Amino acid sequence: MQNFLREVENGEIIVVENDELKSIKPFPPQKPRPCIFEYIYFSRPDSILNGKTTYEFRKKFGEQLAIEDDIEADLVVPVPDSGNAAALGYSQKIKINFDLGLIRNHYVGRTFIEPAQKIRSLGVKLKLNANKSSIKDKKIILIDDSLVRGTTSHKIVKMLYYAGAKEIHVRIASPEIKYPDFYGVDMPTRKELLAANKSVSEICKYIGADSLKFLSINGLYKAMGFEKRNSTYPQLTDHYFTGDYPVKIIDDLGDNKITQLSLLSTGSNS
């Protein structure tokens, strides 16, 4: 049986030897700046971060998104499983029914990291099916945790319309992803990130929805218990949204990524 003791501290090394735990802290103390995507997407819903489960944080993202929104609809539908908690928080906040308008096949993996567009498109079709009995003739608020290339969102919106949805209003429980990640996740270059190259209205047109809204950056921080984002000393690593990387990027990333990164020095969001 496993028991949760505590989180590993910033800069700490835990050594397990002879059934004993030993804590080593070889580095000078530094202010923690954890990755915000652990809370949004990476961690399992039952993972404990900062004394709470990520499920609780994700519900709060949905609640804050509802506070910032003003759309009328019949039903809140999550993109499973990534949007489940946020959609539940959203629906409970504005007291609109929550239902599973999409059914997921759990034997198919993630689609946004697949190497080819044809594979990603096929993956969406294999991964999700519309639940026609729930969505027919309904105005739907479709909730997901993030939007990267927009390929999945485009396919899902098309699928829901084909199944009889009357209106589809896409809501994303995080800000626009405008910058790539270089710390372990296979995220595209800025050239491939939809929000780095299109406005919200242009993205909405691209995915084919009636409307589109993202959670604000300060709303994201507020949902996590902060008053707002500290622009001088950010509480979390949020370079996906802001371009504020925690360390200077010095690796040879190839012409495409270097070209995109050169925009960071000018502050361009094009």
N, C-alpha and C positions, 0 to 999 in steps of 0.2 A: 504494500500500500504506500502511495506517495503522499507526502505532506508538504504544503507550501510553507517555507520558512520566511523568506524575504526575497526582494529583488537584488540582483547583483548591482553593486554601486558603481557609479561612474569611475572608470579607471582601475577597477578592482579585478583581480584574478582569483578564482576559486580553484583550489587544488583538492581533489578527493584522493585520499590515500589511507589504506588500512581502515576503511569504514569511518574515516574522520574527515571533516571539512576544515580546510585551512585557508584563511583569507590573506592575500598578499596585495599590498598597495604600493607598487614600485614607482608610481608617477606623482608629480606634484598635484595637489587638488586643483580641479578646474570646474567651472560652472557647467552643469549638465545642459546639453542641448540635443535631446533625443529626436529621432526621425519622426516627423508628424505622420508619415504614411504607415507607421506601425499602428497608429490609432485608427486611421481611415480604412486600411486595406490589408496590410501584410499579416498582422497577428490574428490568431484564431479568436472568435468571439468570446471564448471563455478565458483568454489570456489576461493576466493581471498586470496592469501598468499603472504606476502611480496610485496604487491602492484600490483601483477600480478595474472591472472587466472592460475590455474593448467594446463589448456589447453595450454597456452603459454609455460610453462615450459616443458610439455611433447613433444611439437613440437620441442623444442630446444634439448631435449634428442635424438630425431630422427635425427635431423640435425648433431649433434655431432657424432652419430653412423655412419652416412654416411661418415663423414670426416675421421673416423678411418677405413673405409672399402674400399675394392678394388674389389668387385665382379661384374660381368656383368650379367644382367638378362633382361627379357622382361617386368616384372610387379612387382610392390610393392603391397603386400596384407597384410592388418592388421588382427590380431585376434580380432574380435569385442567383446566388445567395448573397452577393455583395451588397445589395440594397435593402435587405430584409429589415435590419434593425433601424436604419434611418427612416424607412417608409413607415414602420410602426410608430416611431416617435412623431413623425409628421402627422399621421392620421389621428393619433391620440390628442395632439395639440389642437388641431382644428376640428376634431370630432366629425371626421368623414370616414366612412366605412373602408376598412382595409381588406383586400382580397388577393388571392393568388391568381392573377391574370396570365401569368407565365408559369409553365411547369418545366422544371429543369431535369435533364438527364444527368445524374451524378457520375456517370462513367466516362464523361468527356471532360478534358482538362481546360485550362485557361486559354483564351483565344488571342488576347492582345499581344502575347509574346511569341506567337507562331511566326516563322520566318517569311512566309509568303502570303500575299493577299488572298489568293484562291483558297489556301488552307484555312485562313481566318474566317472567310465567308462561309465555307463549308462547316467549320466548327460551330458557328452560330446556329446554323440550321439543325445540326445534330444535337446541340446542347439544350436548346429551348424550343418549346411549343406553346402556342397561344391557347389559353383556356377559354374557348368561345362562350361557354355558358355564363361566365362571369363578366365578360367585357362587351358583349354585343349591345349596341346602341347606347353605350355609356361614355360619358366624358371622363377621361382618365388622367390622373396625375401619376406619371411614371417616374419612379425614384431609383437612382443608382448612386454609387459612392463616388465615382469619378468618370471622366471622359478623356480618353487619350487620343486615338486616331479618329474616332467617331464611326468606324466601320461597324462595330457591334450595335451601337445605338441606331444607326441607319437601318440595319437589318431588322432590329426588334420593332421599331416604329412601323416599318412596312408590314411586318408580320401581324401586328395588332390591328392595323387598318384593314388588312385583308380578312381578318377574323371578325370584323364588324364594329370595331370601336368608332364612336362618333367623333370624339376629339381626343388628342393626345398632347398633354403638356408635360414636357420633360423637365425634371428637377434633379440637380446634381448636388449631393451633400458634401461638396468640397469646392474650393475655387477653381478657376481655369488652370489647367496644367500647361504652362508656357515654356518650361525649361526641362531639358533631359536630366536624368540621374546618372551618376558615375560611381555609385557606391554599392553595386551588387545586383541591381535589378536591370533587366534588359529593356530599357525604355528608349524610344526612338530619338533621333536628332530633332532639333527645333524645326527643321524642314518638314518633318512628318507629324509634328504635334499640331493638331487642328487649331487649338486656341492660340498658338503662337503666330498663326498666319491669317486667321479670320476673326471677325468681330462676333459677338454673341448672336446677333441677328443673322449673320452669314452662316454660322454653325447651325442655327435653327433651321434655316432653309436647306442646308446640306443633309441634315438627318431627317428632314421631312416632317417635323413636328409642328403643332399649332403655336407653341410657345416654348421658350427655354430660359431657365434661370439657374445660376450657380450660387452656392453659399459664399458670402463675402469672406475675405481673409480675416477681418476683425470679428465677424460672426463665428468663424471657426475657432478662434482663440477664446471668444466668450463662452462657447459651448464646452470648452475644455477647462473653464474655471478662471480664466484671466479676464481682466477688464477689457483689454485690447492687445494687439500685437505691439511689442516694444520694437520700434524701427531701428533703434540704436543698438540694442542688445537683444535680439530675438530669443524668446523663451524656448523655441523649438527649431529644428532644422526644416525649413520650409522652402528650399530652393526651387522645388517643382513649380511653385506659384509665383515666387518673387525674384528668382535669379540670384538670391543672396546665399551663395555657397559657403559652407562653414570653413573650408580650406581652399587655398589657391590651387587651381587646376593646372598641373604641369606635365601630365602625361601626354605622349604622342597619340592623339585620338583619331588621326586621319583627317584628310582635307575637309570632308563634309562637316564633321563635328567642330573642327577648329574654326571653320568659316562661321558656323552658327554661334560659337562661343564668342567670337569677336564682337558680336552685337551686344554682349553683356556690358562691355566697357563703355558703350554709348548709351546704355539704358533703353535700347530699342525693344519694343514688344511686337514688331511687325511679323 
